[in-house]
Amino acid sequence: MKNRQSSLNRAFTLIELIAVIVVLAILAGVAVPKYFDYSDRAKTAASQGSLGNIRSAIQNFYANSALSGTPAYPTLTQLQTLGTVLQDQMPQNPYNGLSTITAATAGEWAARTTGGTAGWRYYVDNTTNPPVYGFYMNSSTNTTVPQTSGVGFITANNL
């Protein structure tokens, strides 16, 4: 009988189990939003890195063409051709997972219009003096970069 009593005293009470569940729920409530915040920050950082690399490659192409006497930005076909502007494959847009590029008009570039099934949008006009280009993400998802006004966040297509 004594042996049976000691095993009953070692069990958890209902109050103790509820207390553990409450503590775990509080920890989960704090950890899950932090995880999503880090995930969003990683997407924003990857986007900024990709945009910086691609825009630098476009500028390098322009500088090399200017040295040869005809300053021009790459055409869409040149940008899409591996080894002409980029030495590696076009990176994926972190927000939609696509690495394709579509042409944008001057108006679409000015408004940073998104749409279609591409990861990136590219506008180029080599007929103006000086030539102009625009390269941006084909996604209007909010990033973690704050607006200059301090209210809200910049969308991916405006990075």
N, CA, C and O of each residue as an XYZ file, in Angstrom:
636
protein
N       0.820     -1.191      0.000
C       0.000      0.000      0.000
C       0.863      1.253      0.000
O       0.573      2.235     -0.684
N       1.930      1.190      0.787
C       2.800      2.346      0.863
C       3.455      2.620     -0.497
O       3.643      3.776     -0.875
N       3.792      1.580     -1.214
C       4.406      1.722     -2.525
C       3.453      2.405     -3.508
O       3.887      3.214     -4.328
N       2.185      2.092     -3.434
C       1.182      2.691     -4.316
C       0.990      4.177     -4.010
O       0.816      4.963     -4.941
N       1.014      4.577     -2.777
C       0.857      5.975     -2.377
C       2.011      6.824     -2.893
O       1.785      7.941     -3.358
N       3.232      6.327     -2.825
C       4.372      7.129     -3.254
C       4.351      7.350     -4.765
O       4.805      8.393     -5.233
N       3.839      6.399     -5.531
C       3.760      6.602     -6.981
C       2.664      7.601     -7.329
O       2.784      8.299     -8.335
N       1.614      7.693     -6.546
C       0.563      8.671     -6.789
C       1.039     10.078     -6.461
O       0.621     11.029     -7.121
N       1.865     10.234     -5.502
C       2.371     11.549     -5.118
C       3.351     12.121     -6.146
O       3.599     13.327     -6.153
N       3.909     11.276     -7.010
C       4.879     11.747     -7.983
C       4.232     12.233     -9.278
O       4.954     12.751    -10.130
N       2.995     12.110     -9.472
C       2.316     12.529    -10.706
C       2.119     14.045    -10.713
O       2.126     14.691     -9.666
N       1.941     14.603    -11.925
C       1.673     16.032    -12.064
C       0.206     16.303    -11.768
O      -0.666     15.497    -12.091
N      -0.049     17.430    -11.158
C      -1.439     17.814    -10.926
C      -1.946     18.563    -12.150
O      -1.165     19.005    -12.992
N      -3.235     18.695    -12.233
C      -3.847     19.399    -13.358
C      -3.392     20.856    -13.381
O      -3.170     21.407    -14.459
N      -3.252     21.477    -12.249
C      -2.805     22.871    -12.160
C      -1.395     23.006    -12.727
O      -1.119     23.947    -13.470
N      -0.503     22.081    -12.388
C       0.862     22.137    -12.900
C       0.887     21.982    -14.420
O       1.634     22.690    -15.097
N       0.095     21.081    -14.959
C       0.032     20.897    -16.410
C      -0.503     22.142    -17.105
O       0.017     22.534    -18.150
N      -1.515     22.760    -16.553
C      -2.071     23.987    -17.137
C      -1.032     25.104    -17.089
O      -0.913     25.877    -18.040
N      -0.281     25.197    -15.997
C       0.753     26.230    -15.884
C       1.823     26.041    -16.959
O       2.276     27.019    -17.554
N       2.231     24.805    -17.214
C       3.228     24.528    -18.253
C       2.680     24.897    -19.630
O       3.394     25.487    -20.441
N       1.430     24.557    -19.899
C       0.807     24.882    -21.189
C       0.728     26.393    -21.377
O       0.983     26.888    -22.475
N       0.383     27.127    -20.335
C       0.301     28.590    -20.421
C       1.680     29.184    -20.717
O       1.801     30.075    -21.557
N       2.706     28.702    -20.040
C       4.064     29.204    -20.274
C       4.496     28.914    -21.716
O       5.069     29.783    -22.374
N       4.226     27.704    -22.212
C       4.579     27.362    -23.594
C       3.813     28.225    -24.596
O       4.373     28.623    -25.617
N       2.555     28.514    -24.322
C       1.762     29.364    -25.216
C       2.325     30.780    -25.259
O       2.375     31.396    -26.324
N       2.744     31.294    -24.119
C       3.334     32.640    -24.078
C       4.644     32.665    -24.862
O       4.889     33.594    -25.631
N       5.484     31.652    -24.672
C       6.747     31.585    -25.415
C       6.498     31.490    -26.919
O       7.190     32.140    -27.702
N       5.522     30.691    -27.324
C       5.194     30.571    -28.748
C       4.661     31.892    -29.290
O       4.959     32.263    -30.425
N       3.885     32.592    -28.496
C       3.347     33.883    -28.925
C       4.421     34.930    -29.135
O       4.239     35.857    -29.924
N       5.537     34.795    -28.439
C       6.650     35.729    -28.603
C       7.573     35.268    -29.732
O       8.056     36.098    -30.502
N       7.824     33.978    -29.846
C       8.801     33.456    -30.807
C       8.307     33.486    -32.248
O       9.083     33.809    -33.147
N       7.054     33.164    -32.492
C       6.543     33.088    -33.868
C       6.614     34.438    -34.578
O       7.098     34.480    -35.710
N       6.164     35.540    -33.986
C       6.307     36.824    -34.690
C       7.769     37.200    -34.950
O       8.084     37.789    -35.984
N       8.657     36.862    -34.017
C      10.079     37.146    -34.220
C      10.608     36.375    -35.423
O      11.382     36.912    -36.214
N      10.192     35.113    -35.565
C      10.631     34.305    -36.703
C      10.193     34.942    -38.015
O      10.992     35.049    -38.945
N       8.939     35.365    -38.102
C       8.450     35.965    -39.337
C       9.139     37.297    -39.609
O       9.364     37.646    -40.768
N       9.476     38.040    -38.571
C      10.196     39.295    -38.755
C      11.576     39.025    -39.346
O      12.006     39.736    -40.254
N      12.275     38.010    -38.846
C      13.595     37.675    -39.385
C      13.482     37.177    -40.813
O      14.347     37.468    -41.639
N      12.442     36.440    -41.113
C      12.218     35.957    -42.475
C      12.001     37.128    -43.429
O      12.555     37.147    -44.528
N      11.196     38.105    -43.012
C      10.957     39.293    -43.840
C      12.235     40.102    -44.026
O      12.504     40.601    -45.119
N      13.014     40.229    -42.971
C      14.279     40.965    -43.077
C      15.240     40.271    -44.044
O      15.950     40.930    -44.803
N      15.256     38.946    -44.010
C      16.135     38.196    -44.909
C      15.726     38.407    -46.364
O      16.586     38.557    -47.231
N      14.423     38.421    -46.638
C      13.948     38.673    -48.005
C      14.341     40.074    -48.466
O      14.777     40.259    -49.602
N      14.188     41.043    -47.592
C      14.554     42.418    -47.947
C      16.048     42.521    -48.216
O      16.457     43.146    -49.195
N      16.866     41.918    -47.366
C      18.316     41.966    -47.556
C      18.723     41.265    -48.850
O      19.584     41.757    -49.579
N      18.108     40.119    -49.137
C      18.407     39.408    -50.383
C      18.000     40.245    -51.589
O      18.704     40.273    -52.598
N      16.861     40.926    -51.483
C      16.392     41.786    -52.578
C      17.360     42.930    -52.823
O      17.731     43.202    -53.965
N      17.766     43.598    -51.759
C      18.689     44.723    -51.898
C      20.032     44.261    -52.463
O      20.632     44.954    -53.284
N      20.498     43.106    -52.030
C      21.754     42.574    -52.552
C      21.661     42.244    -54.032
O      22.552     42.591    -54.807
N      20.584     41.573    -54.426
C      20.401     41.219    -55.839
C      20.277     42.460    -56.706
O      20.907     42.553    -57.759
N      19.465     43.414    -56.264
C      19.304     44.649    -57.040
C      20.634     45.384    -57.184
O      20.956     45.874    -58.267
N      21.398     45.463    -56.117
C      22.694     46.131    -56.167
C      23.649     45.454    -57.136
O      24.339     46.125    -57.904
N      23.692     44.125    -57.104
C      24.581     43.384    -58.001
C      24.175     43.561    -59.459
O      25.026     43.799    -60.316
N      22.891     43.446    -59.741
C      22.418     43.557    -61.125
C      22.617     44.978    -61.645
O      23.079     45.172    -62.769
N      22.272     45.959    -60.837
C      22.445     47.353    -61.271
C      23.920     47.687    -61.480
O      24.257     48.444    -62.390
N      24.796     47.134    -60.654
C      26.239     47.343    -60.844
C      26.709     46.714    -62.150
O      27.519     47.302    -62.867
N      26.207     45.527    -62.461
C      26.576     44.865    -63.714
C      26.098     45.677    -64.914
O      26.808     45.783    -65.914
N      24.897     46.250    -64.822
C      24.373     47.095    -65.907
C      25.249     48.336    -66.064
O      25.560     48.738    -67.184
N      25.648     48.944    -64.944
C      26.520     50.123    -64.996
C      27.897     49.775    -65.569
O      28.477     50.567    -66.313
N      28.418     48.597    -65.226
C      29.702     48.161    -65.790
C      29.601     47.988    -67.299
O      30.517     48.360    -68.033
N      28.489     47.424    -67.763
C      28.270     47.276    -69.203
C      28.278     48.649    -69.864
O      28.891     48.840    -70.914
N      27.589     49.605    -69.240
C      27.532     50.971    -69.779
C      28.928     51.597    -69.826
O      29.302     52.212    -70.825
N      29.687     51.443    -68.758
C      31.036     52.020    -68.707
C      31.929     51.418    -69.787
O      32.679     52.136    -70.447
N      31.850     50.112    -69.967
C      32.657     49.459    -71.004
C      32.249     49.917    -72.397
O      33.101     50.111    -73.264
N      30.947     50.090    -72.614
C      30.500     50.553    -73.935
C      30.910     52.010    -74.157
O      31.216     52.401    -75.283
N      30.917     52.808    -73.101
C      31.348     54.208    -73.225
C      32.835     54.278    -73.561
O      33.257     55.126    -74.348
N      33.624     53.392    -72.969
C      35.058     53.358    -73.275
C      35.317     52.974    -74.728
O      36.303     53.400    -75.331
N      34.420     52.163    -75.279
C      34.591     51.760    -76.679
C      34.020     52.799    -77.642
O      34.109     52.626    -78.857
N      33.434     53.876    -77.114
C      32.986     54.976    -77.957
C      31.492     55.107    -78.155
O      31.038     56.124    -78.681
N      30.708     54.117    -77.754
C      29.257     54.175    -77.924
C      28.583     53.869    -76.592
O      28.266     52.711    -76.318
N      28.356     54.887    -75.754
C      27.739     54.612    -74.451
C      26.300     54.130    -74.607
O      25.458     54.818    -75.185
N      26.037     52.943    -74.084
C      24.690     52.367    -74.150
C      24.519     51.362    -73.023
O      25.458     50.672    -72.627
N      23.298     51.300    -72.520
C      22.957     50.269    -71.546
C      22.602     48.998    -72.304
O      22.257     49.064    -73.484
N      22.680     47.842    -71.650
C      22.357     46.604    -72.359
C      20.875     46.538    -72.731
O      20.014     47.053    -72.017
N      20.604     45.896    -73.857
C      19.216     45.644    -74.238
C      18.680     44.528    -73.348
O      19.436     43.893    -72.614
N      17.385     44.294    -73.417
C      16.788     43.216    -72.631
C      17.412     41.879    -73.024
O      17.705     41.055    -72.157
N      17.615     41.660    -74.311
C      18.222     40.408    -74.781
C      19.638     40.255    -74.242
O      20.022     39.167    -73.812
N      20.414     41.329    -74.259
C      21.775     41.263    -73.717
C      21.758     40.987    -72.219
O      22.596     40.242    -71.711
N      20.814     41.582    -71.519
C      20.708     41.364    -70.076
C      20.334     39.916    -69.772
O      20.780     39.356    -68.770
N      19.527     39.316    -70.624
C      19.084     37.937    -70.418
C      20.122     36.906    -70.858
O      20.037     35.741    -70.471
N      21.103     37.324    -71.663
C      22.109     36.395    -72.179
C      23.224     36.211    -71.156
O      23.910     37.165    -70.788
N      23.392     34.987    -70.709
C      24.398     34.670    -69.697
C      25.796     34.998    -70.214
O      26.170     34.574    -71.308
N      26.565     35.749    -69.437
C      27.928     36.094    -69.785
C      28.074     37.446    -70.459
O      29.191     37.949    -70.584
N      26.970     38.052    -70.897
C      27.055     39.359    -71.547
C      27.077     40.474    -70.512
O      27.939     41.351    -70.553
N      26.140     40.438    -69.596
C      26.077     41.436    -68.520
C      26.370     40.762    -67.185
O      27.231     41.213    -66.429
N      25.659     39.695    -66.904
C      25.848     38.931    -65.665
C      26.649     37.669    -65.958
O      26.450     37.029    -66.990
N      27.543     37.317    -65.061
C      28.344     36.107    -65.241
C      27.646     34.877    -64.675
O      28.026     33.751    -64.997
N      26.645     35.072    -63.850
C      25.849     33.980    -63.289
C      24.409     34.139    -63.745
O      24.035     35.155    -64.331
N      23.612     33.123    -63.468
C      22.191     33.188    -63.789
C      21.540     34.350    -63.048
O      21.994     34.749    -61.976
N      20.481     34.883    -63.625
C      19.703     35.932    -62.963
C      19.169     35.366    -61.646
O      18.574     34.288    -61.640
N      19.373     36.071    -60.537
C      18.871     35.555    -59.257
C      17.348     35.588    -59.200
O      16.697     36.332    -59.933
N      16.805     34.776    -58.325
C      15.355     34.762    -58.130
C      14.925     35.973    -57.324
O      15.627     36.417    -56.415
N      13.767     36.498    -57.670
C      13.130     37.532    -56.864
C      12.683     36.844    -55.571
O      11.878     35.914    -55.635
N      13.173     37.263    -54.403
C      12.818     36.592    -53.158
C      11.326     36.630    -52.826
O      10.852     35.810    -52.039
N      10.587     37.558    -53.407
C       9.173     37.685    -53.074
C       8.261     36.826    -53.942
O       7.173     36.454    -53.501
N       8.680     36.499    -55.176
C       7.815     35.644    -55.991
C       8.545     34.422    -56.542
O       7.933     33.595    -57.218
N       9.838     34.294    -56.266
C      10.582     33.104    -56.651
C      10.911     32.998    -58.133
O      11.366     31.946    -58.580
N      10.694     34.061    -58.909
C      10.930     34.013    -60.352
C      12.212     34.750    -60.711
O      12.560     35.747    -60.077
N      12.917     34.259    -61.734
C      14.160     34.906    -62.150
C      14.073     35.478    -63.562
O      15.084     35.923    -64.105
N      12.900     35.475    -64.157
C      12.738     36.006    -65.510
C      12.632     37.528    -65.481
O      12.286     38.126    -64.462
N      12.940     38.145    -66.636
C      12.888     39.608    -66.765
C      11.932     39.938    -67.902
O      11.974     39.301    -68.954
N      11.072     40.928    -67.696
C      10.224     41.423    -68.780
C      10.503     42.904    -68.988
O      10.962     43.613    -68.092
N      10.208     43.341    -70.204
C      10.415     44.746    -70.551
C       9.350     45.609    -69.890
O       8.209     45.183    -69.707
N       9.737     46.813    -69.541
C       8.807     47.807    -68.999
C       8.858     49.035    -69.901
O       9.897     49.342    -70.485
N       7.745     49.723    -70.010
C       7.717     50.977    -70.760
C       8.220     52.095    -69.853
O       8.423     51.890    -68.656
N       8.418     53.274    -70.430
C       8.867     54.422    -69.632
C       7.856     54.742    -68.540
O       8.235     55.034    -67.406
N       6.574     54.688    -68.876
C       5.530     54.968    -67.890
C       5.477     53.925    -66.794
O       5.296     54.259    -65.623
N       5.636     52.652    -67.169
C       5.636     51.582    -66.166
C       6.836     51.718    -65.242
O       6.725     51.511    -64.033
N       7.979     52.066    -65.813
C       9.173     52.233    -64.991
C       9.003     53.410    -64.032
O       9.355     53.305    -62.857
N       8.467     54.529    -64.522
C       8.280     55.710    -63.669
C       7.326     55.411    -62.517
O       7.528     55.888    -61.400
N       6.279     54.616    -62.792
C       5.290     54.277    -61.761
C       5.654     52.999    -61.011
O       4.982     52.624    -60.050
N       6.712     52.339    -61.451
C       7.126     51.053    -60.884
C       5.970     50.053    -60.907
O       5.674     49.392    -59.912
N       5.334     49.963    -62.060
C       4.196     49.068    -62.253
C       4.647     47.613    -62.177
O       5.693     47.246    -62.711
N       3.846     46.795    -61.507
C       4.121     45.363    -61.428
C       3.017     44.616    -62.154
O       1.951     45.170    -62.424
N       3.274     43.375    -62.460
C       2.270     42.548    -63.113
C       2.925     41.490    -63.971
O       4.122     41.553    -64.254
N       2.142     40.530    -64.378
C       2.679     39.451    -65.195
C       3.377     38.412    -64.349
O       3.268     38.399    -63.123
N       4.093     37.547    -65.027
C       4.745     36.430    -64.339
C       6.257     36.505    -64.503
O       6.874     35.575    -65.023
N       6.840     37.580    -64.074
C       8.298     37.735    -64.121
C       8.801     38.141    -62.746
O       8.053     38.671    -61.924
N      10.070     37.884    -62.515
C      10.666     38.288    -61.248
C      11.152     39.725    -61.260
O      11.201     40.384    -60.222
N      11.515     40.213    -62.459
C      12.141     41.524    -62.572
C      11.566     42.279    -63.761
O      11.054     41.668    -64.699
N      11.648     43.617    -63.725
C      11.222     44.474    -64.846
C      12.407     45.340    -65.243
O      13.167     45.797    -64.390
N      12.561     45.566    -66.570
C      13.705     46.323    -67.083
C      13.238     47.297    -68.149
O      12.536     46.929    -69.091
N      13.642     48.545    -67.979
C      13.377     49.587    -68.973
C      14.710     50.141    -69.437
O      15.593     50.411    -68.622
N      14.862     50.314    -70.757
C      16.076     50.915    -71.298
C      15.709     51.761    -72.510
O      14.886     51.366    -73.336
N      16.336     52.933    -72.601
C      16.182     53.805    -73.766
C      17.560     54.366    -74.105
O      18.039     55.313    -73.480
N      18.179     53.758    -75.107
C      19.510     54.187    -75.532
C      19.459     55.286    -76.583
O      20.500     55.727    -77.069
N      18.235     55.739    -76.946
C      18.121     56.799    -77.956
C      18.208     58.183    -77.337
O      18.429     59.161    -78.052
N      18.041     58.287    -76.030
C      18.131     59.593    -75.363
C      19.594     59.925    -75.086
O      20.460     59.050    -75.115
N      19.849     61.180    -74.822
C      21.207     61.599    -74.496
C      21.197     62.281    -73.135
O      20.719     63.412    -73.047
N      21.682     61.679    -72.099
C      22.307     60.369    -72.037
C      21.259     59.251    -72.014
O      20.087     59.505    -71.735
N      21.680     58.016    -72.308
C      20.753     56.884    -72.237
C      20.238     56.702    -70.810
O      20.902     57.092    -69.850
N      19.062     56.114    -70.678
C      18.478     55.866    -69.354
C      18.068     54.398    -69.242
O      17.791     53.730    -70.238
N      18.038     53.923    -68.008
C      17.558     52.563    -67.761
C      16.907     52.522    -66.387
O      17.130     53.396    -65.549
N      16.108     51.500    -66.175
C      15.514     51.247    -64.870
C      15.370     49.753    -64.674
O      14.878     49.054    -65.560
N      15.788     49.263    -63.540
C      15.680     47.841    -63.222
C      15.059     47.730    -61.843
O      15.576     48.290    -60.876
N      13.950     47.009    -61.749
C      13.277     46.904    -60.454
C      12.593     45.556    -60.303
O      12.466     44.793    -61.261
N      12.155     45.277    -59.075
C      11.496     44.012    -58.759
C      10.043     44.042    -59.206
O       9.370     45.068    -59.112
N       9.574     42.912    -59.690
C       8.189     42.777    -60.112
C       7.366     42.237    -58.934
O       6.806     41.143    -58.998
N       7.308     43.023    -57.874
C       6.549     42.641    -56.682
C       6.213     43.895    -55.893
O       7.073     44.747    -55.672
N       4.971     44.004    -55.472
C       4.564     45.164    -54.675
C       4.389     44.799    -53.203
O       3.679     45.487    -52.469
N       5.036     43.719    -52.775
C       4.992     43.287    -51.383
C       5.759     44.275    -50.510
O       6.793     44.797    -50.927
N       5.261     44.533    -49.304
C       5.969     45.412    -48.374
C       7.286     44.782    -47.944
O       7.367     43.573    -47.727
N       8.321     45.618    -47.822
C       9.615     45.174    -47.313
C       9.733     45.620    -45.858
O       8.759     46.077    -45.260
N      10.922     45.484    -45.300
C      11.145     45.961    -43.928
C      11.865     47.303    -43.926
O      12.324     47.758    -42.879
N      11.967     47.948    -45.103
C      12.597     49.266    -45.200
C      11.532     50.325    -44.926
O      10.544     50.396    -45.658
N      11.705     51.152    -43.887
C      10.679     52.146    -43.569
C      10.603     53.260    -44.614
O      11.603     53.619    -45.236
N       9.397     53.798    -44.790
C       9.206     54.961    -45.656
C       9.976     56.141    -45.060
O      10.211     56.180    -43.853
N      10.368     57.096    -45.898
C      11.078     58.272    -45.386
C      10.201     59.082    -44.440
O      10.709     59.790    -43.570
N       8.884     58.979    -44.608
C       7.966     59.686    -43.714
C       7.902     59.033    -42.338
O       7.404     59.626    -41.381
N       8.415     57.795    -42.247
C       8.356     57.076    -40.986
C       7.074     56.292    -40.800
O       6.917     55.586    -39.804
N       6.152     56.408    -41.750
C       4.878     55.697    -41.659
C       4.848     54.623    -42.737
O       4.887     54.940    -43.926
N       4.779     53.368    -42.340
C       4.700     52.276    -43.301
C       6.069     51.871    -43.837
O       7.111     52.352    -43.393
N       6.018     50.957    -44.821
C       7.243     50.402    -45.379
C       7.251     50.534    -46.892
O       6.198     50.589    -47.527
N       8.447     50.584    -47.464
C       8.617     50.673    -48.912
C       8.267     49.322    -49.522
O       8.617     48.278    -48.972
N       7.577     49.341    -50.658
C       7.268     48.091    -51.350
C       8.488     47.646    -52.152
O       9.358     48.452    -52.480
N       8.538     46.353    -52.461
C       9.708     45.776    -53.131
C       9.992     46.437    -54.474
O      11.155     46.599    -54.843
N       8.958     46.820    -55.208
C       9.177     47.430    -56.522
C       9.756     48.839    -56.421
O      10.155     49.408    -57.437
N       9.810     49.409    -55.234
C      10.373     50.752    -55.054
C      11.753     50.745    -54.399
O      12.270     51.800    -54.031
N      12.346     49.570    -54.253
C      13.707     49.501    -53.694
C      14.699     50.008    -54.714
O      15.900     50.036    -54.447
